[in-house]
Amino acid sequence: MLQVRPPEKRRDVPELDFRAQVADLHVAARSDIFVVTVFRGQSRPSTTSSASMPSIRERMKESAIAFADHQRTSLTDRLLEKARDYYVLTKPEVNLLILMTTSAGYYLGTRGSFHFAGLLNTLIGTLLVASGTATLNQWMERVWDGQMRRTARRPLPSGRVSSTEAFVFGMLLSLAGGLYLALFVNRLSSLLAVSTLLSYLLIYTPLKRRTPLCTLLGAFPGAMPTLIGWAGASNAVTMSAMFLFAVLFLWQFPHFLAIALMYREDYERAGYQMLPRFDADSRFTRAEILIFTVALIVTTLLPGAGLLYSGSMLLAGAFLLFYSLRLAKSSSRLMASRLLHASVIYLPVVLVVMALAKR
């Protein structure tokens, strides 16, 4: 006979009030992350009393707060990274040198009482133009920068900043700097700054891929900050200003030719003609560096402003000449690097001596 088994007793399993959960989900912030979190927590029976467990609303609120904090942190990080990339576009290490030479020009060009506000305005305007020039230079060379190891990680070649963003940023900085100098300093300093920008971008930058003479032509805009500073202080350009210009003009040859020797293969890979093709062993370039170093030392001695001035200039010149001679005897990249660092030390020393000897 068939025996009918009595139905088993239903186990006491806590029922989930899904209607209440849906109501809570509707009130709380809707996010896939939160939904997954809620239903994971309810996927298996809990042995803990319902009184001791946080409500769904509380868990949703905590998740919403955590998600919002994460979003704010991510946005802040992205903004900081973008700001850092824009800062790199301005070439701050080059701007430091520009501000130093502009300050020297302003101080040496001051006649009468020194005006700190005038110096500050001149530096701000010059910095804006220099930053715009550096940004537009990288915008023009973005394709070739991507082919060199030393520049491939810059914001433009790496894609962290678009070409449109860089162009607009560079133009805004350049226009702001030119207007700032015209309004708060004088028109002559603004004219010199804009001329520097145009000659650097329209002459030096394109010639880097055409002829090694680009270093010679690029030395003119490279020495212009001295005249901008001088004009900012006196609204004039005198023979004394041209002497300071000549010092910075000559200094650029041992400095930038040393860089060209250090990164010769990198430049050639991108098609830049920073060094003559016939100079495979770099003898010509090393001799050129030595000649310009001697010319620089002689030029600094021309004012003849006393024994202390001449002695100081001779000591500084001997320091630079020592590293130029070492490079002349050896074509190693290490010697070129040491000359580069020596030139960075030499220039501020010379400018300080000139400032102290001012009458």
C-alpha positions in Angstrom: 0.0 0.0 0.0 1.1 3.5 -0.7 1.8 5.4 2.4 1.3 9.1 2.4 4.1 10.8 4.3 3.0 13.8 6.3 4.5 17.0 5.1 7.7 18.1 6.8 7.6 20.9 9.1 8.9 24.2 7.6 12.1 25.4 9.1 12.2 28.7 10.7 14.2 30.8 8.2 14.1 34.5 8.6 12.2 35.9 5.7 13.6 38.9 3.7 11.3 41.7 3.3 12.3 42.6 -0.3 9.7 45.3 -0.5 11.4 47.1 2.4 14.7 46.6 0.7 13.5 48.0 -2.6 12.1 51.0 -0.8 15.4 51.6 0.9 17.3 51.2 -2.4 15.0 53.7 -4.0 15.7 56.3 -1.3 19.5 55.7 -1.2 21.8 56.6 -4.0 21.5 54.2 -6.8 24.7 52.6 -7.8 25.6 49.1 -9.1 28.3 48.9 -6.5 25.8 49.5 -3.7 23.3 47.0 -5.1 25.9 44.3 -5.3 27.0 45.0 -1.8 23.4 44.8 -0.4 22.5 41.6 -2.1 25.8 39.9 -1.3 25.0 40.6 2.3 21.6 38.9 2.0 22.7 35.9 -0.2 22.9 33.5 2.7 21.0 33.2 5.9 22.5 35.0 8.8 23.0 33.5 12.2 23.3 36.9 13.8 20.3 38.6 15.3 18.8 41.2 13.1 19.1 43.8 16.0 22.9 43.5 16.0 23.3 44.0 12.2 23.3 47.4 10.5 20.3 48.2 8.5 20.4 48.3 4.7 19.9 52.0 4.8 23.0 52.5 7.0 25.1 50.3 4.8 23.9 52.1 1.7 24.8 55.4 3.3 28.3 54.2 4.3 28.8 52.9 0.8 27.6 56.2 -0.7 30.0 58.2 1.5 32.9 55.9 0.6 32.1 56.2 -3.1 31.9 60.0 -3.0 35.2 60.2 -1.1 36.8 58.0 -3.8 35.4 60.2 -6.6 36.6 63.4 -4.9 40.1 61.9 -4.4 40.3 60.7 -8.0 39.2 64.1 -9.3 41.7 65.8 -7.2 44.5 63.5 -8.3 43.5 64.1 -12.0 43.5 67.8 -11.5 46.9 67.7 -9.8 48.4 65.6 -12.6 47.0 67.9 -15.3 48.4 71.0 -13.5 51.7 69.2 -13.2 51.8 68.5 -16.9 51.0 72.2 -17.7 53.8 73.2 -15.3 56.2 70.9 -17.2 55.2 72.5 -20.5 56.6 75.9 -19.3 60.1 74.4 -18.7 60.6 75.7 -15.2 64.3 74.8 -15.1 64.9 77.1 -18.1 62.7 79.8 -16.7 64.9 79.9 -13.6 67.9 80.9 -15.7 65.8 83.4 -17.6 64.6 85.1 -14.3 68.1 85.2 -13.0 69.5 86.9 -16.1 66.5 89.3 -16.3 67.0 90.2 -12.7 70.7 90.9 -13.4 69.8 93.1 -16.3 67.2 95.0 -14.2 69.6 95.7 -11.4 72.5 96.7 -13.6 70.2 98.9 -15.7 68.8 100.7 -12.6 69.9 104.3 -12.2 69.0 105.9 -9.0 66.8 104.2 -6.3 66.0 100.5 -6.8 62.2 99.7 -7.2 61.4 96.3 -6.1 57.8 96.5 -7.6 59.3 97.4 -10.9 61.6 94.3 -10.8 58.6 92.1 -9.8 56.5 93.3 -12.6 59.3 92.8 -15.1 59.9 89.3 -13.8 56.2 88.4 -14.0 55.8 89.6 -17.5 59.0 88.0 -18.7 58.1 84.7 -17.0 54.7 84.6 -18.7 56.3 85.2 -22.2 59.0 82.7 -21.5 56.5 80.1 -20.3 54.4 80.6 -23.4 57.4 80.4 -25.7 58.5 77.1 -24.1 54.9 75.7 -24.4 54.6 76.7 -28.1 58.1 75.3 -28.8 57.0 71.9 -27.4 53.8 72.1 -29.4 55.8 72.7 -32.6 58.2 69.9 -31.9 55.7 67.4 -30.3 56.2 64.8 -33.1 60.0 64.8 -33.0 60.1 64.9 -29.2 58.3 61.6 -29.2 61.3 60.1 -31.1 63.9 61.0 -28.5 64.4 59.2 -25.2 65.0 62.4 -23.2 61.7 64.0 -24.4 59.4 61.1 -25.1 57.8 61.3 -21.7 56.9 65.0 -22.0 53.2 65.8 -21.7 52.6 66.3 -25.4 54.4 63.2 -26.9 53.0 61.0 -24.2 49.4 62.2 -24.9 48.7 63.5 -21.4 48.1 67.0 -22.9 46.4 67.4 -26.3 48.0 69.6 -29.0 45.0 72.0 -28.8 45.3 72.4 -25.1 49.0 73.1 -25.4 48.5 75.6 -28.2 45.8 77.6 -26.4 47.8 77.5 -23.1 50.9 78.8 -24.8 49.1 81.5 -26.7 47.4 82.7 -23.6 50.6 82.9 -21.6 52.4 84.7 -24.4 49.7 87.3 -24.9 49.3 87.8 -21.2 53.0 88.4 -20.7 53.3 90.8 -23.6 50.3 92.8 -22.4 51.5 92.7 -18.8 54.9 94.2 -19.7 53.3 96.9 -21.8 50.8 97.9 -19.1 52.9 97.6 -15.9 56.5 98.1 -17.1 57.0 99.8 -20.4 56.5 99.2 -24.1 60.2 98.7 -24.9 60.4 95.7 -22.6 57.2 94.3 -24.1 58.6 94.7 -27.6 61.8 93.0 -26.7 59.9 90.1 -25.1 57.6 89.6 -28.1 60.6 89.8 -30.4 62.3 87.1 -28.4 59.3 84.8 -28.7 59.0 85.3 -32.4 62.7 84.8 -33.2 62.8 81.7 -31.0 59.8 80.1 -32.5 60.0 81.2 -36.1 63.8 81.2 -36.6 65.6 79.0 -34.1 63.0 76.2 -33.7 62.6 75.3 -37.5 66.3 75.7 -38.2 67.2 73.0 -35.6 66.2 70.5 -38.3 68.0 72.2 -41.1 71.4 73.5 -40.1 73.9 73.4 -37.1 73.9 77.2 -37.4 70.7 77.1 -35.3 72.9 77.4 -32.1 74.4 80.6 -33.4 71.0 82.1 -34.3 69.3 80.8 -31.2 71.9 82.5 -29.0 70.3 85.9 -29.9 66.9 85.2 -28.4 68.6 83.3 -25.7 70.5 86.4 -24.5 67.5 88.7 -24.8 66.3 88.4 -21.1 69.2 90.6 -20.1 67.9 93.4 -22.4 64.3 92.9 -21.2 65.5 93.4 -17.6 67.6 96.4 -18.5 64.8 98.0 -20.5 62.4 97.3 -17.6 64.6 99.3 -15.3 65.6 102.2 -17.6 63.3 102.1 -20.6 66.4 102.1 -22.8 69.1 99.8 -24.2 72.6 101.2 -23.8 76.1 100.0 -24.6 76.5 98.6 -21.1 73.3 96.6 -21.7 74.9 95.2 -24.9 78.0 94.2 -22.9 75.7 92.1 -20.6 74.0 90.7 -23.7 77.4 89.7 -25.2 78.3 87.8 -22.0 75.2 85.7 -22.0 75.4 85.3 -25.8 78.9 83.8 -25.6 78.1 81.7 -22.5 75.4 79.8 -24.5 77.9 78.1 -26.8 79.8 76.0 -24.2 76.5 75.3 -22.4 74.3 74.2 -25.3 77.0 72.6 -27.4 77.8 70.4 -24.4 74.1 69.4 -24.3 74.3 68.6 -28.1 77.3 66.3 -27.5 75.6 64.6 -24.6 72.5 63.8 -26.6 73.9 63.6 -30.1 72.4 60.2 -31.0 69.0 61.3 -29.6 69.0 64.4 -31.7 70.0 62.5 -34.8 67.3 60.0 -34.3 64.7 62.8 -34.4 66.3 64.5 -37.4 67.8 67.5 -35.5 71.0 68.9 -36.9 72.5 70.3 -33.8 76.0 69.3 -34.8 77.8 69.3 -38.2 77.6 66.0 -40.0 81.3 66.2 -41.0 82.2 66.3 -37.3 81.8 62.6 -36.5 84.5 62.6 -33.9 83.3 65.9 -32.4 86.7 67.5 -32.7 85.3 70.6 -34.4 82.6 71.1 -31.8 85.0 70.6 -28.9 87.4 73.2 -30.5 84.4 75.5 -31.0 83.5 75.2 -27.3 87.1 76.0 -26.3 87.2 79.1 -28.6 83.9 80.5 -27.3 85.0 79.8 -23.7 88.2 81.9 -24.2 86.2 84.6 -25.9 83.7 84.7 -23.0 86.5 85.0 -20.4 88.1 87.9 -22.3 84.8 89.7 -22.7 84.1 89.6 -19.0 87.4 91.3 -18.4 86.7 94.2 -20.7 85.1 96.6 -18.2 88.3 96.6 -16.1 86.4 97.6 -13.0 89.3 97.2 -10.6 91.6 94.5 -9.3 88.9 92.7 -7.3 86.6 92.5 -10.3 89.3 91.3 -12.7 90.6 88.7 -10.2 87.2 87.3 -9.6 86.4 87.1 -13.3 89.7 85.4 -13.9 89.1 82.8 -11.2 85.6 82.1 -12.6 86.9 81.9 -16.1 89.7 79.5 -15.1 87.1 77.2 -13.5 85.1 77.1 -16.8 88.2 76.8 -18.9 89.4 73.8 -16.9 86.3 71.8 -17.9 86.4 73.1 -21.5 90.0 71.8 -21.8 89.1 68.5 -20.3 86.4 68.1 -22.9 88.7 69.2 -25.7 91.0 66.2 -24.8 88.2 63.7 -24.4 84.9 63.3 -26.3 83.3 61.3 -23.6 79.7 62.1 -22.6 80.9 62.4 -19.0 83.2 65.3 -19.8 80.4 67.1 -21.7 78.1 66.6 -18.7 80.7 68.1 -16.3 81.2 71.1 -18.6 77.4 71.6 -18.6 77.3 71.7 -14.9 80.3 73.9 -14.7 78.6 76.4 -17.0 75.6 76.5 -14.8 77.8 77.3 -11.8 79.9 79.9 -13.7 77.1 82.1 -15.0 75.5 83.2 -11.6 79.0 83.8 -10.2 79.8 86.1 -13.1 76.5 88.0 -12.7 77.0 88.4 -9.0 80.5 89.8 -9.6 79.1 92.3 -12.1 76.4 93.3 -9.7 78.8 93.9 -6.9 81.1 96.0 -9.2 78.3 98.2 -10.2 79.0 101.9 -9.8 
